[in-house]
Amino acid sequence: MDQLDIKLKEKPVIGISGDILIDGITRRHTLRDSYVSAILAAGGAPFIIPAVQDEAATYALYRCLDGLLLTGGGDVDPSYYNEPVTGTETDGIQPARDSSELLLARWALADNLPVLGICRGHQVLNVALGGTLYQDIPSDMPESPVDHRGSTYTEDRGLLTHSISIAPGCKLSAIFGTDELQVNSLHHQGVKQAAEGLRVVATSPDGIAEALESPAHDWVLSVQWHPEELWRKQNEAASLFKAFVEFVAQRKELQKRVTV
């Protein structure tokens, strides 16, 4: 084994949930490079997990992970939180992705595996624990002054469009060192009722939950915006990935010492 192999094995393996792109009759498993690059820059080894409806295969991949990153994407099927489709807009519901990511989230929560959720991943985490979602914020909150898709229809997915307020004393506040932050925004669904066991630790000006934490776990944190599109230009976004990967690395090293 050469020196490169040794260094790679020392990096914590971060599972990143993949998406499915349907182009005509072609189905592709995809993932934006921004997620991979953010994990690499933070010191992790990115491991892309395809969205498949095969529980045994998904669990085999899950067993390889030191940490889990649940990514952005289309809508979560409302049947998972016991509601019919009521929103005026639905965006890319993928049964395989819903089932695989909810399994991954529930396994990780049961095993106290570190989890970072982003946008859809923020919503998946909430649904996995029994929470509900706004199916379409413009329809459900027509008086909202916030355009939650403000970064979507531009050539810059990292465009900062609104502020968030962060609760003092939470993990996110400690990572950022501030109680207010400007963020990008590329979603039309959002957390409605936070699941039991999850704490809302950041909100947008209209009250939408922009971040969740689980006090019962060592590291379970999710955000509604897209820090993977910001980490090159915003210190707070880079700090979030760094803090996550460093925690996973420390946990991995501690487990290694315990088993020796």
N, C-alpha and C positions, 0 to 999 in steps of 0.2 A: 504494500500500500504506500503510495507516494504522499508527500506532504500536503498536496491539494486535497486528497481524499480525507486526510485527518482533519483539516480545517473545516471542510464541509460537514463532516459528521458532528462537529462541535456546535454547529448552528442549530437553534431550535426550529423545528418543522412547523410552519404555520399553514394549516389547511385553509384554502380560499375557495369558497363555493362558486362554481361556474354557472354560466347562463346557457340557454339554448336559443340559437338564431334560426328561424325558419325562413328560407329564401326559396319561394316556389315549392318544389317538391324536395328540396335539400334541407336537411337539418344539420346544424353545426354546433358543436360545443365551443363556447367562446368565453373570454374574460378580457376586460380592458387591461392594457399594460400598466395603467396608473396604479392598480392594486399591487401588481407584482413588483413594480419599481419601488413603491413605498415600503413594502416589507423588506426587500433587498437592502434599501438604504438604511433601514432601521436595524439591520443585522440578522434578519431571519432568512430561512430557506423556504421560499414559497412552494406550496404543494397544491396544485389545482385539482379540485374535486368535481367531477362531472355530475350533472343532475340526471340521475337514473332511478327508475322505479324498481330497484333491486335492493332490498333491505340488507341482505347478506353481503353483497358487494360494497354497499355504502359503509357498512360496519367494518369491513376489512380495511377500508381506506381510513376510516375514523381512528382505528387502533394505531395508525402510524403517526398520529398528530401529537404535538406538544401544545398547540393553541389553535383556535378556530376563528377565522374572519368570515363573517356573513356579509355578502356584498349587496350592492344595489341592483335594481332590475324592475321587472313588471310587478303587477299586483298579486297579492295573496288571495286565493279563492276564499270568498266570505263564508263558505260552508265550514271552514276550519274554525270560525268563531260563531257558528250557529246562526248565520244571517243569510237571507237571500241576496242576490245582486240587486242593489237599490241605486247605486251611483249612476249618474248620467254618462259616465265614461269609465270603461274598463281598459286596462293596458296590459296586454300580453300575459294573461294567466297561463301558467305552464304547470300541469299536474305533476310531472316528474320533478320539477324544481321544488314545488311546494312540499311534496312528500319527503324528498331527500333532505331538504334544509330543516324541516321541522324535526325529523329524526336526529339530525346532527345536533341541533340546538338542545333537544331534550337529553340526549346522551351526555353532551358536554355539561349541562347543568347538573345532571345526576352524579357525574364524576368530578365535579368542581374543576373542570378543564377551563382555562382562561378563554373568554369569548369577547370579541369586539364586533359589534354589529354596525353596519353603515346603511342608511336609507332603508331600502327594503329589508336589510338585515336587522335594523332597529325594529321594524314592524314584525318580522318573523319571530324575533325573540319575545316580543310581547304576546303574540298569538300562541307561541309554544307554551307559555305559562298561564294561558287562559284569558288574556286581555282581548280587547276589541279594537277595531279601526274605523276611522272615517273613510268611507269608500271613495268619496270625491269631495275634497275640501271646498272647492268653489260652489258645489251644490249644497253641501251640508252647512257651510258657514258663508253664505253669500255676502254678509256684511264685513267680512274680514278685510282689513286694510293691507294684508300681506299677500304678495304674489309668490306662492310657494313653488311656482315653476319659473321664477324670474331668471334663472340661469340656463334654462332648457333651450330656449329658442334663440340663443346667441351662438357665436362662434367660439365663445369662451365659457367652457363648463365650470371654470373657476371664478366666474364673475361673482363678486360679493354683492348680495342683494338686500339683506336685512340683518338686524342684530338679534342676538339671543341674550337672555339673562341667565346667569349660572348661580345655583344655590351655593352659598358659602359653606365650607367644610366638607364638600363632597370630593370624590376622587378626581372628577373633571376639573374642579376649581384648583386643586392642588397641582395638577399637571400643567394647566394653563397659567396659573398665577394671576388670574383676573376673574371678575364676576360678570364681564360683558365681552362679547366677541361679535365681529362681523363674519357672516358665513355665506356660502353659496346655497342654492336651493333648486332642486330638480325633482320635485315629487308632487303628486296630487292626492295621495292618501296620507294618513297620519294616525298616530296613536290616539284613540278615543278614550277608552277606559284602560288605564294602566293595570296590568296583571298584579294580583296579590303577590307580594314579595319583591316587586320592582318599585323603585322610587324615581319619580320625575325630578331630575336635577337641573334641567335647563328648559326654558320656554321661549317661544317667539313672541312678538308683541301682541298677537291675537290669542295667546294662551296655548298654542299647539305644543305638545311635548317634544322638545328637540334633543333630549338626552335622557337615558334611563340607566340606573345602576341597581345592582342587587346587593344589599348589605349582607346577605347570608352567604355570599360566595367571595372567594379571594379576589377574583377579577371577572366581573360580568358587567360590561359597559357598552352602551350603544348610542349612536348619534344619528339624527335625521338628515344632516347635511352630508357633503361629500369631501372629507379631508384628503382623500387620495388625489383629488384634483388641485389641492392647495399646498401640499407639503413642501414643494420647491420654493414657494414664495411667502408662506405664512409660518412663522416659528411655532405657533400653537399646534397647527396641523402636524408638522414634523415631530413635535414633542409627543403627540398622542401615539403615533406609531412607535416612536422610540421607547416610550414608557411601557407600552404593551409588549413589545418584543423583549425588552430587558426583563420584565417580570416573568415572561414565559421562560427565558433563558435561566434565570435564577431558580425558578421552580424545577426546571429540568435538572440543573446541577445538584440541587438539594435532594431530589429523588434518587439521583445517581449515588450520592454519598450514603443515603439510607440503605440502599440495596447492596452496597459493597460489603 
